[in-house]
Amino acid sequence: MTSDRPAKWRRALALLRAGRRRHYDPPTVRTHTALRPLTVLALLAPLLCGCSQFERDWRSPALLKPPANGDPFAGRWKGYWKSVPSGHSGSLRCIVAPIDDDSRRAQFKASWALLLKFGYTAEMHVRREGGVEHFTGQADLGKMAGGVYHYDGHANGTELYCEYRTGADHGYFKMTRPK
């Protein structure tokens, strides 16, 4: 059956079977393939470093239990966020650390659509009433994320509830202490 084929076709098939380029392929431009992984790594490094620092802090033995000083807001929190207008929601983790008597630093790690993760930090001003800490604060998450978010919430040591609002969205967080 191969004798019916023109000599050109037989030669092309023989080259393909031998694993060599066909005679009519244009010459390929050499690329520096070694630089590609380095470029990708360089672009991902800031994202990976931020994630790993939060993860290291999250697993820190000092944060595995609620604070011994009885601060109802400080420590680790885990739960979810929900946008009221759109119905979007996702998981949310938070680490709260005292700055001074009236301020706390809250590091958030949020997810949306299972794959998209976003981290940011907000400073919260607190006032204590009984065993509950009421807090307010704001954080500029950038234009793409909705701009400046305003927070108003409370924590009693086992539950944290916070409402957020921005120019285009509003919703809430509900969190508890992780087990």
C-alpha positions as CSV (number, residue, x, y, z in Angstrom):
1,M,0.0,0.0,0.0
2,T,2.9,2.3,0.6
3,S,4.0,1.9,-3.0
4,D,0.9,3.9,-4.2
5,R,2.0,7.0,-2.2
6,P,4.3,9.5,-3.8
7,A,7.9,9.4,-2.7
8,K,7.4,12.7,-0.9
9,W,4.7,11.2,1.4
10,R,6.8,8.1,2.1
11,R,9.7,10.3,3.1
12,A,7.5,12.5,5.4
13,L,6.0,9.4,7.1
14,A,9.5,7.9,7.6
15,L,10.7,11.1,9.2
16,L,7.6,11.3,11.5
17,R,8.1,7.7,12.5
18,A,11.7,8.4,13.3
19,G,10.6,11.3,15.5
20,R,12.3,14.0,13.5
21,R,10.8,17.2,12.2
22,R,9.1,17.2,8.8
23,H,11.0,18.8,6.0
24,Y,8.5,21.6,5.5
25,D,8.3,22.8,9.2
26,P,9.4,26.4,9.6
27,P,12.4,26.9,11.7
28,T,11.5,27.4,15.3
29,V,12.5,30.4,17.3
30,R,14.5,29.5,20.4
31,T,13.0,30.6,23.6
32,H,14.6,30.7,26.9
33,T,12.5,28.1,28.6
34,A,14.6,28.2,31.7
35,L,13.4,31.7,32.3
36,R,9.7,30.8,32.2
37,P,9.6,29.0,35.5
38,L,11.7,31.7,37.1
39,T,9.4,34.4,35.8
40,V,6.3,32.6,37.0
41,L,7.9,32.1,40.4
42,A,8.9,35.8,40.6
43,L,5.3,36.8,39.9
44,L,3.8,34.4,42.4
45,A,6.3,35.0,45.2
46,P,4.5,38.0,46.7
47,L,1.3,36.0,46.8
48,L,2.9,32.9,48.2
49,C,4.8,34.8,50.9
50,G,1.7,36.6,52.1
51,C,-0.3,33.4,52.2
52,S,2.5,31.5,54.0
53,Q,2.8,34.2,56.7
54,F,-0.9,34.1,57.5
55,E,-0.8,30.3,57.5
56,R,2.3,30.3,59.9
57,D,0.5,32.8,62.2
58,W,-2.7,30.7,62.0
59,R,-0.9,27.6,63.1
60,S,1.2,29.3,65.8
61,P,0.9,27.5,69.2
62,A,0.3,30.8,70.9
63,L,-2.9,31.3,69.0
64,L,-4.3,27.8,69.2
65,K,-6.3,28.7,72.4
66,P,-8.2,31.9,73.2
67,P,-6.1,34.6,74.9
68,A,-5.4,34.0,78.6
69,N,-6.0,37.7,79.4
70,G,-9.8,37.3,78.6
71,D,-9.8,39.6,75.6
72,P,-13.0,38.4,73.8
73,F,-11.9,39.8,70.4
74,A,-8.2,38.7,70.2
75,G,-7.1,35.4,68.7
76,R,-8.3,33.2,65.8
77,W,-11.7,33.2,64.2
78,K,-13.2,31.1,61.5
79,G,-16.5,31.4,59.6
80,Y,-18.0,33.0,56.5
81,W,-18.9,36.3,54.9
82,K,-22.0,37.1,52.9
83,S,-23.0,39.9,50.5
84,V,-26.6,40.8,51.0
85,P,-27.4,42.3,47.5
86,S,-25.6,39.7,45.4
87,G,-25.9,36.7,47.7
88,H,-22.2,35.9,47.2
89,S,-20.5,34.3,50.1
90,G,-17.3,32.5,51.0
91,S,-15.1,31.2,53.9
92,L,-13.4,33.7,56.1
93,R,-10.6,33.4,58.7
94,C,-9.3,36.1,60.9
95,I,-6.4,36.6,63.4
96,V,-7.0,39.5,65.8
97,A,-4.0,40.9,67.8
98,P,-4.0,43.8,70.3
99,I,-2.2,47.0,69.3
100,D,-3.1,48.9,72.5
101,D,-6.1,49.1,74.9
102,D,-8.4,50.7,72.3
103,S,-7.2,49.1,69.0
104,R,-6.8,45.7,67.4
105,R,-5.2,44.6,64.2
106,A,-7.4,42.1,62.3
107,Q,-5.8,40.0,59.5
108,F,-8.5,38.5,57.2
109,K,-8.2,35.7,54.7
110,A,-11.3,35.4,52.6
111,S,-12.2,33.1,49.8
112,W,-14.8,33.3,47.1
113,A,-15.9,30.8,44.4
114,L,-13.6,28.1,46.1
115,L,-10.5,29.2,44.2
116,L,-10.2,32.9,44.7
117,K,-8.5,34.0,47.9
118,F,-7.8,37.4,49.2
119,G,-6.1,38.7,52.3
120,Y,-6.0,42.1,54.0
121,T,-5.5,43.8,57.3
122,A,-7.8,46.3,59.1
123,E,-7.3,48.3,62.3
124,M,-10.3,48.1,64.6
125,H,-11.1,50.5,67.4
126,V,-12.7,48.7,70.3
127,R,-14.8,49.6,73.3
128,R,-15.7,47.1,76.0
129,E,-19.2,46.8,77.5
130,G,-19.5,43.9,79.9
131,G,-18.0,40.8,78.4
132,V,-18.5,42.0,74.9
133,E,-16.1,44.1,72.7
134,H,-17.8,46.3,70.2
135,F,-15.5,47.3,67.3
136,T,-15.5,49.6,64.3
137,G,-12.9,50.1,61.6
138,Q,-12.2,50.5,57.9
139,A,-9.9,49.2,55.3
140,D,-9.2,50.3,51.7
141,L,-9.2,47.2,49.6
142,G,-8.6,49.0,46.3
143,K,-10.9,49.9,43.5
144,M,-11.2,46.4,42.1
145,A,-12.4,45.0,45.4
146,G,-14.9,47.8,46.1
147,G,-12.9,50.6,47.7
148,V,-13.1,51.5,51.4
149,Y,-14.9,49.0,53.6
150,H,-16.4,50.1,56.9
151,Y,-16.9,47.6,59.7
152,D,-19.1,47.6,62.8
153,G,-19.4,44.5,64.9
154,H,-19.0,42.8,68.3
155,A,-17.3,39.7,69.8
156,N,-18.1,37.9,73.0
157,G,-15.3,35.4,73.2
158,T,-17.0,32.6,71.4
159,E,-18.9,34.4,68.5
160,L,-18.0,37.3,66.3
161,Y,-20.5,39.2,64.2
162,C,-19.6,42.1,61.9
163,E,-21.5,44.1,59.3
164,Y,-19.6,45.7,56.5
165,R,-20.5,48.3,53.9
166,T,-18.9,50.0,51.0
167,G,-20.2,52.2,48.1
168,A,-21.3,49.2,46.1
169,D,-21.9,46.4,48.6
170,H,-22.9,45.5,52.1
171,G,-23.1,42.3,54.1
172,Y,-21.9,40.5,57.2
173,F,-19.4,38.1,58.7
174,K,-20.2,35.4,61.2
175,M,-17.4,33.6,62.9
176,T,-16.6,31.4,65.9
177,R,-13.5,30.1,67.5
178,P,-11.9,27.3,65.4
179,K,-11.8,23.9,67.1
